[in-house]
Amino acid sequence: MKKKRPSLQDVADQVGITKMTVSRFLRNPEQVSASLRTRIAQVVDELGYIPNRAPDLLSNATSHAIGVLLPSLTNQVFAEVIRGIESVTDRHGYQTMLAHYGYRPEQEEERLLSLLSYNIDGLILAERTHTERTLKMLKTAGIPVVEIMDSVSPCLDVAVGIDNFAASQQMTTEMIKRGCRRVIYLGARQDERTLIRLAGYEKAMHDAGLVAGNVMTPVSSSYSLGVELLHAAREKYPDVDGLFCTNDDIAIGAIFECQRLGIKIPKQLAIAGFHGHDVGQVMSPKLASILTPRDKLGRKAAEVLLARIKGKSLPRKLFDVGFELLPGESI
């Protein structure tokens, strides 16, 4: 059963004005006096009021729609997750409403407000860290929430993903077993999962008695960024003999640049990625990577969310879909 949200009337009653005045403020704040604008805005914030674009008749009914809020719609990882989600929601007669926020927390707030205004029955989120306003809106909405991509970090409600720390630790350990002594981690965006993978890499290096090092950037991943980070790593760490990249895009870009420069892989430099994209598995040398089951992850997230929407009890809060280490030919 959906939680009853604060209504337009609740805001009006608390301010001591009519619903029409509140509605006028929400449409165009300049139509009410400055002092009243301040008071209405304060009460809207205090109550966590969420505008409702659905008809009043449906405000407390199920919409048979779920929201999916992703940091990127062009990233292949999330494209495959969406495919998995919709294979389940389509089968159960649920619409999927997609929104993305470009890894910007403030934009996540705006996109979330828009999704919630359509009276969605549940929500899938790709991040674990949220602004205070986002957390307040989620609490006010009172709908089931599934956070994806990591199966270890604390979650708001339920989580479905992989153990990013263990995956990174295993790949780094494999590189060390194959003779690497100066593995450097290359990270982009510095989002939560990138930092978790960094920690897994550092643990493996520490356990082997080796010195860790990294090159990090807030810039989004791309093949060309892989080229830049390769040069930065070689300049900062002249003795580098291995690169563990936070994703395949960076790893593939680095390999292409090594081929251009005549650097032999893996003899002179071992390179590994993360996610196991198809392009990395058909190139030469075949890319070493962590295969993440994105389609399976999306399907499981949708199944768990629909179970929560229907009021079913779950055996646990964290669901791990596993990963596979692909040794390839590049380490």
C-alpha positions in Angstrom: 0.0 0.0 0.0 1.4 3.4 -1.0 2.1 5.9 1.7 -0.2 8.9 1.6 1.8 11.9 0.5 1.3 15.5 1.7 -1.3 17.1 -0.5 -1.9 20.6 -1.9 -4.5 21.0 0.8 -2.0 20.1 3.6 0.3 22.9 2.4 -2.6 25.3 2.2 -3.8 24.5 5.7 -0.4 24.9 7.2 0.2 28.3 5.6 -3.4 29.4 6.2 -4.3 30.1 2.5 -6.4 28.5 -0.2 -5.3 25.6 -2.4 -5.6 27.9 -5.4 -3.0 30.2 -4.0 -0.6 27.4 -3.4 -1.2 26.1 -6.9 -0.6 29.6 -8.3 2.7 29.7 -6.4 3.8 26.3 -7.8 3.0 27.4 -11.4 4.5 30.8 -11.1 5.9 32.0 -7.8 5.9 35.7 -9.0 2.1 35.6 -8.9 2.1 35.7 -5.0 3.7 38.3 -2.7 7.4 37.9 -1.7 6.6 37.2 2.0 4.0 34.6 1.0 6.4 33.0 -1.4 8.9 32.5 1.4 6.3 31.0 3.7 4.9 28.6 1.1 8.3 27.5 0.0 9.2 26.8 3.6 6.1 24.6 4.2 6.6 22.8 0.9 10.1 21.9 2.0 9.1 21.0 5.5 6.3 18.7 4.4 8.3 17.2 1.5 5.4 18.0 -0.9 5.7 16.3 -4.3 3.5 17.7 -7.1 1.2 15.1 -8.6 0.9 14.9 -12.4 -1.4 11.9 -12.2 -5.2 12.5 -12.0 -6.5 12.8 -8.4 -8.4 9.6 -8.9 -5.1 7.7 -9.2 -3.2 9.6 -6.5 -3.4 6.7 -4.0 -3.8 3.9 -6.6 -1.1 1.9 -8.4 0.1 3.4 -11.6 1.7 0.2 -12.9 4.8 2.2 -13.7 8.3 2.2 -12.2 11.0 4.8 -12.3 14.6 4.1 -13.3 17.1 6.8 -12.5 20.5 6.4 -14.1 23.7 8.5 -14.2 24.0 7.9 -18.0 21.8 6.5 -20.8 24.7 6.3 -23.3 26.9 4.1 -21.2 26.7 0.5 -22.5 26.7 -0.8 -18.9 23.4 0.9 -18.1 21.9 0.2 -21.6 22.2 -3.5 -20.9 20.8 -3.1 -17.3 17.7 -1.3 -18.8 17.3 -4.2 -21.3 17.2 -6.6 -18.3 14.8 -4.5 -16.3 12.3 -4.1 -19.2 12.4 -7.8 -20.0 10.7 -8.3 -16.6 8.5 -5.2 -16.4 7.1 -5.8 -19.9 6.1 -9.3 -18.9 4.3 -8.1 -15.8 2.5 -5.2 -17.6 4.5 -2.4 -16.0 5.7 0.8 -17.8 9.3 1.9 -17.3 10.0 5.6 -16.9 13.6 6.4 -17.5 15.6 9.5 -16.5 19.3 10.3 -16.3 21.2 12.9 -14.3 24.8 12.9 -15.7 26.4 11.9 -12.3 25.2 15.2 -10.8 23.5 14.9 -7.4 21.5 18.1 -7.8 20.2 16.9 -11.2 19.3 13.6 -9.6 17.0 15.7 -7.2 15.2 17.3 -10.2 14.8 14.0 -12.1 13.5 12.2 -9.0 10.9 14.9 -8.3 9.7 14.6 -11.9 9.4 10.8 -11.7 7.7 10.9 -8.4 5.1 13.4 -9.7 3.8 10.7 -12.0 2.9 8.6 -9.0 5.3 5.7 -9.9 4.9 2.5 -7.8 8.6 1.9 -7.3 12.1 3.1 -8.1 15.4 1.8 -9.3 18.5 3.9 -8.5 22.1 3.4 -9.7 23.8 5.2 -6.8 24.1 4.9 -3.0 25.0 8.4 -2.1 22.1 11.0 -2.3 21.5 14.6 -1.3 19.4 15.3 1.8 16.6 16.6 -0.4 16.6 13.4 -2.4 16.5 11.3 0.8 13.6 13.4 2.1 11.6 13.0 -1.1 12.1 9.2 -1.1 10.9 9.1 2.5 7.9 11.2 1.7 7.0 9.1 -1.4 7.1 5.9 0.7 7.6 3.6 -2.3 9.9 0.6 -2.6 13.5 1.5 -3.8 16.1 -0.9 -5.3 19.7 0.4 -5.6 21.8 -1.4 -8.2 25.4 -2.0 -9.3 26.9 -2.8 -5.8 25.9 -5.7 -3.5 27.9 -4.7 -0.4 27.3 -1.0 0.4 24.5 -0.1 2.9 21.3 0.6 1.0 18.1 2.6 1.7 15.8 -0.4 1.1 17.1 -3.2 -1.1 20.2 -3.6 -3.3 21.1 -5.8 -6.3 24.6 -5.8 -7.7 28.1 -7.2 -7.6 31.0 -7.1 -5.0 33.1 -4.4 -6.7 35.7 -4.6 -4.0 36.2 -8.4 -4.3 36.2 -8.2 -8.1 39.0 -5.5 -8.2 41.0 -7.4 -5.5 40.8 -10.6 -7.6 41.9 -9.0 -10.8 44.8 -7.2 -9.2 45.9 -10.4 -7.5 45.8 -12.2 -10.9 48.0 -9.5 -12.4 50.5 -9.9 -9.5 50.5 -13.7 -10.0 51.4 -13.2 -13.6 54.5 -11.2 -12.7 53.4 -7.5 -12.3 55.0 -5.6 -9.4 54.0 -2.0 -10.2 50.3 -2.1 -11.0 48.8 1.3 -11.2 45.0 2.0 -10.9 43.4 4.3 -13.5 40.0 5.8 -12.4 37.5 8.2 -14.0 34.6 10.2 -12.6 35.6 9.3 -9.0 32.1 8.0 -8.3 31.4 5.6 -5.5 32.1 2.4 -7.5 35.3 3.7 -8.9 36.5 4.4 -5.3 35.3 0.9 -4.1 37.3 -0.7 -6.9 40.3 1.5 -6.0 40.1 0.1 -2.4 39.9 -3.5 -3.7 43.0 -2.9 -5.8 44.9 -1.3 -2.9 44.1 -4.2 -0.6 45.5 -6.7 -3.1 48.7 -4.6 -3.5 49.1 -4.3 0.3 48.5 -8.0 0.8 51.3 -8.7 -1.7 53.7 -6.3 0.0 53.6 -4.0 -3.0 53.2 -0.2 -3.3 49.9 1.0 -4.7 49.6 4.0 -7.0 46.8 5.7 -9.0 45.9 8.3 -11.6 42.4 9.6 -11.0 40.3 12.2 -12.9 36.7 13.5 -12.5 36.3 13.4 -16.3 33.9 10.8 -17.7 35.3 7.7 -19.3 36.2 7.3 -23.0 38.7 5.6 -25.2 40.6 8.9 -25.6 40.7 9.3 -21.8 42.4 6.0 -21.7 45.2 7.4 -23.9 45.6 10.4 -21.6 45.7 8.3 -18.5 48.2 6.0 -20.0 50.6 8.9 -20.6 49.9 10.3 -17.1 50.6 7.0 -15.5 53.9 6.4 -17.4 55.0 10.0 -16.5 54.1 9.7 -12.8 55.3 6.1 -12.4 58.1 5.4 -14.8 58.5 1.8 -13.5 54.8 0.9 -14.2 54.4 -2.6 -15.5 50.6 -3.0 -15.2 47.4 -0.9 -15.4 44.2 -1.9 -13.8 41.5 0.4 -15.3 38.1 1.1 -13.6 36.4 0.1 -16.9 37.0 -1.3 -20.4 36.8 2.1 -22.2 39.9 3.3 -20.5 41.7 0.0 -20.8 40.9 -0.3 -24.6 42.1 3.3 -25.2 45.3 2.6 -23.3 45.9 -0.6 -25.4 45.4 1.2 -28.7 47.9 3.9 -27.6 50.4 1.2 -26.6 50.1 -0.4 -30.0 50.7 3.0 -31.6 53.8 3.5 -29.5 55.1 0.0 -30.0 54.7 -1.0 -26.4 54.2 -4.8 -26.2 51.2 -6.1 -24.3 51.4 -7.8 -21.9 55.2 -8.3 -22.1 56.1 -4.7 -21.4 52.8 -3.5 -19.9 49.8 -5.6 -18.6 46.4 -4.0 -18.9 43.1 -5.0 -17.4 39.6 -3.5 -17.5 36.2 -3.9 -15.8 32.8 -5.0 -17.2 33.8 -7.5 -19.9 32.3 -5.6 -22.9 32.1 -7.5 -26.1 34.5 -5.2 -28.0 37.3 -6.1 -25.5 36.7 -9.8 -26.2 37.1 -9.6 -29.9 40.1 -7.3 -30.1 43.8 -8.4 -30.2 45.1 -8.9 -27.6 41.8 -10.0 -26.0 41.2 -7.7 -23.0 41.5 -9.1 -19.4 38.4 -7.9 -17.6 35.8 -8.5 -15.0 32.6 -9.8 -16.6 29.6 -8.2 -14.9 26.2 -9.7 -15.8 24.3 -6.5 -16.6 21.3 -8.1 -18.2 20.9 -10.5 -15.2 21.4 -7.6 -12.8 18.6 -5.6 -14.5 16.3 -8.6 -14.4 16.9 -9.3 -10.8 16.5 -5.7 -9.8 13.1 -5.6 -11.5 12.0 -8.9 -10.0 12.9 -7.7 -6.5 11.2 -4.3 -7.0 8.0 -5.9 -8.2 8.0 -8.3 -5.3 8.3 -5.3 -2.9 5.6 -3.4 -4.7 3.3 -6.4 -4.2 4.1 -6.6 -0.5 6.1 -9.8 -0.6 8.7 -10.4 2.0 12.3 -10.8 0.8 14.9 -13.3 2.3 17.5 -10.5 2.5 18.2 -6.8 1.6 21.4 -7.4 -0.5 21.4 -9.5 -3.6 24.7 -10.5 -5.3 24.5 -11.5 -9.0 28.2 -12.4 -9.1 31.0 -11.7 -11.6 33.6 -13.6 -13.7 37.3 -12.9 -14.1 38.2 -13.0 -17.8 42.0 -13.4 -18.0 42.1 -12.6 -21.7 45.5 -12.0 -23.3 46.4 -8.6 -22.0 47.9 -9.5 -18.6 
